[in-house]
Amino acid sequence: MSESMNNSIVLMGCKHCGKTTQGKLLAKKLGVDFIDTDDEIGRIRGIDFRTLYKTKGVAEFTLAEEEACRSIMKEFGNSQIVVSTGGGICDNPPALQALRDCGTFVFLKLDIKHSVSRIMAKIQQTETGSFINAPAYVLNENPTSLSQIQDILMKKYRDRYQQYQAIADVVVDIKNAPIEENFRTLIDALDIK
């Protein structure tokens, strides 16, 4: 694991790759605080991060995400922590920069097909043609069918995977497997005993 200012671990990856689950396990093992940037957005702005994105738009969400990352660093900058980031933080260079000195950037790389299928399993199309549980960034592209949503997700994730690979200090291949198995893979990759 690369050495940094305080040797914290920043988990990155697409929605449903296990950042929060693995992050909480990792923080417990290390005996440190676990912080989720999406929760921090809610704390700072007084509004759920999804609601903020839907009601205020991408630009305001991006700014809130940067504020959340700066707030985390201000409060925990001298401590070792485990941070779980939002799935789109790769599109937010100022937020990433705020966390860069924090520690090791870890990309939890779940196979794209598994990532997309986990999201698709929760999306429903209503009789009126609208969609329930689809990510806002997908709905912004005005899909008219579930197959269009799947295509949008596949393209978005291929792009994001390239970004995460370029940003990450460590890439951990997460499998569609039990949580404990993926956790062992993660701590092995980070060389944590």
C-alpha positions as CSV (number, residue, x, y, z in Angstrom):
1,M,0.0,0.0,0.0
2,S,1.4,3.4,-0.9
3,E,2.4,5.7,1.9
4,S,0.5,9.0,2.2
5,M,0.0,11.8,4.6
6,N,-2.1,9.7,7.0
7,N,-2.4,6.4,5.2
8,S,-6.2,6.5,4.8
9,I,-8.0,4.5,2.2
10,V,-10.4,6.0,-0.3
11,L,-12.7,3.5,-2.0
12,M,-14.0,4.3,-5.5
13,G,-16.1,2.5,-8.0
14,C,-19.5,2.3,-9.7
15,K,-22.8,2.0,-7.9
16,H,-23.3,-1.4,-6.1
17,C,-19.7,-2.5,-6.3
18,G,-19.5,-2.8,-2.5
19,K,-17.8,0.5,-1.4
20,T,-20.0,1.0,1.7
21,T,-20.1,-2.6,2.7
22,Q,-16.4,-3.2,2.2
23,G,-15.5,0.2,3.6
24,K,-17.3,-0.5,6.9
25,L,-15.6,-3.9,7.3
26,L,-12.2,-2.3,6.5
27,A,-12.7,0.5,9.0
28,K,-13.7,-2.0,11.7
29,K,-10.6,-4.1,11.0
30,L,-8.3,-1.1,11.1
31,G,-10.1,0.4,14.1
32,V,-10.7,3.7,12.3
33,D,-13.7,5.9,11.3
34,F,-15.7,5.1,8.2
35,I,-17.0,8.1,6.2
36,D,-19.3,8.0,3.2
37,T,-19.1,11.2,1.0
38,D,-22.8,10.8,0.1
39,D,-23.7,10.9,3.8
40,E,-21.5,13.9,4.3
41,I,-23.3,15.7,1.5
42,G,-26.6,15.1,3.3
43,R,-25.1,16.3,6.6
44,I,-23.7,19.5,5.1
45,R,-26.6,20.4,2.8
46,G,-29.5,19.0,5.0
47,I,-30.8,17.1,2.0
48,D,-30.3,13.5,0.8
49,F,-27.7,13.4,-2.0
50,R,-30.1,11.8,-4.4
51,T,-32.7,14.4,-3.8
52,L,-30.1,17.1,-4.2
53,Y,-29.0,15.7,-7.6
54,K,-32.6,15.4,-8.8
55,T,-33.8,18.8,-7.6
56,K,-30.7,21.0,-8.0
57,G,-28.9,19.3,-10.9
58,V,-25.4,18.0,-11.7
59,A,-23.5,21.3,-11.1
60,E,-24.9,21.8,-7.6
61,F,-24.4,18.1,-6.7
62,T,-20.8,18.3,-8.0
63,L,-20.2,21.4,-5.8
64,A,-21.8,19.7,-2.8
65,E,-19.6,16.6,-3.4
66,E,-16.5,18.7,-3.4
67,E,-17.6,20.5,-0.2
68,A,-18.2,17.1,1.4
69,C,-14.7,15.9,0.5
70,R,-13.1,19.2,1.8
71,S,-15.2,18.9,5.0
72,I,-14.0,15.3,5.5
73,M,-10.4,16.4,5.1
74,K,-10.8,19.3,7.4
75,E,-12.3,17.1,10.2
76,F,-10.2,13.9,9.6
77,G,-7.2,15.1,7.7
78,N,-4.7,14.2,10.4
79,S,-6.3,10.8,11.2
80,Q,-6.4,7.5,9.4
81,I,-9.9,6.9,8.0
82,V,-11.7,4.8,5.4
83,V,-13.8,6.9,2.9
84,S,-16.4,5.6,0.5
85,T,-17.0,7.9,-2.4
86,G,-20.0,8.3,-4.7
87,G,-20.1,6.4,-8.0
88,G,-19.5,9.4,-10.1
89,I,-16.6,11.1,-8.2
90,C,-14.4,10.2,-11.1
91,D,-16.1,13.0,-13.0
92,N,-15.3,15.5,-10.2
93,P,-11.6,16.5,-10.2
94,P,-11.9,19.1,-7.4
95,A,-13.5,16.5,-5.1
96,L,-10.8,13.9,-6.0
97,Q,-8.1,16.5,-5.4
98,A,-9.5,17.3,-1.9
99,L,-9.0,13.6,-1.0
100,R,-5.8,13.0,-2.9
101,D,-3.5,13.7,0.1
102,C,-5.7,11.6,2.3
103,G,-4.3,8.3,1.2
104,T,-4.5,5.4,-1.1
105,F,-7.2,5.5,-3.9
106,V,-8.7,2.0,-4.3
107,F,-10.9,1.1,-7.3
108,L,-13.3,-1.7,-6.4
109,K,-13.6,-3.2,-9.9
110,L,-16.7,-5.3,-10.2
111,D,-17.3,-6.8,-13.7
112,I,-19.4,-4.2,-15.6
113,K,-22.1,-6.8,-16.4
114,H,-22.6,-7.5,-12.7
115,S,-22.7,-3.8,-11.8
116,V,-25.3,-3.1,-14.5
117,S,-27.4,-6.2,-13.6
118,R,-27.4,-5.2,-9.9
119,I,-28.8,-1.7,-10.9
120,M,-31.2,-3.1,-13.5
121,A,-32.7,-5.5,-11.0
122,K,-34.0,-2.6,-9.0
123,I,-35.4,-0.5,-11.9
124,Q,-39.1,-0.8,-12.8
125,Q,-41.0,0.8,-15.6
126,T,-44.5,2.1,-14.7
127,E,-47.6,1.8,-16.8
128,T,-47.2,5.5,-17.8
129,G,-43.7,4.8,-19.1
130,S,-41.7,6.4,-16.3
131,F,-39.0,4.6,-14.4
132,I,-38.6,3.9,-10.7
133,N,-35.1,3.4,-9.1
134,A,-33.2,4.4,-12.2
135,P,-30.1,6.7,-11.5
136,A,-30.8,10.3,-12.2
137,Y,-27.9,10.6,-14.6
138,V,-29.5,7.8,-16.7
139,L,-32.9,9.5,-16.6
140,N,-31.3,12.7,-17.8
141,E,-30.8,10.9,-21.2
142,N,-34.6,10.4,-21.5
143,P,-34.6,6.6,-22.0
144,T,-37.9,5.1,-23.2
145,S,-37.2,1.4,-22.4
146,L,-35.3,-0.8,-20.0
147,S,-33.0,-1.9,-22.7
148,Q,-32.1,1.7,-23.4
149,I,-31.3,2.2,-19.7
150,Q,-29.1,-0.9,-19.8
151,D,-27.2,0.5,-22.9
152,I,-26.8,3.9,-21.1
153,L,-25.4,2.2,-18.0
154,M,-23.0,0.0,-20.0
155,K,-21.5,3.0,-21.9
156,K,-21.3,5.1,-18.7
157,Y,-19.6,2.3,-16.8
158,R,-17.1,1.6,-19.5
159,D,-16.1,5.2,-19.5
160,R,-16.0,5.3,-15.7
161,Y,-13.9,2.1,-15.4
162,Q,-11.2,3.7,-17.6
163,Q,-11.3,6.9,-15.4
164,Y,-11.0,4.8,-12.2
165,Q,-8.2,2.7,-13.6
166,A,-6.3,5.9,-14.3
167,I,-6.9,7.5,-10.9
168,A,-6.5,4.4,-8.7
169,D,-3.3,3.5,-6.8
170,V,-4.7,0.0,-6.3
171,V,-7.3,-1.9,-8.4
172,V,-9.1,-4.7,-6.6
173,D,-11.1,-7.2,-8.7
174,I,-14.4,-7.6,-6.8
175,K,-16.3,-10.8,-7.7
176,N,-20.0,-11.5,-7.7
177,A,-19.2,-13.5,-4.6
178,P,-19.9,-13.5,-0.8
179,I,-18.9,-10.3,1.0
180,E,-16.3,-12.1,3.1
181,E,-14.5,-13.4,0.0
182,N,-14.3,-10.0,-1.5
183,F,-13.1,-8.6,1.8
184,R,-10.2,-11.1,1.9
185,T,-9.4,-10.0,-1.7
186,L,-9.4,-6.4,-0.6
187,I,-7.2,-6.7,2.5
188,D,-4.8,-8.9,0.5
189,A,-4.5,-6.3,-2.2
190,L,-3.8,-3.6,0.5
191,D,-1.4,-5.9,2.3
192,I,-3.3,-5.5,5.6
193,K,-2.6,-8.2,8.2
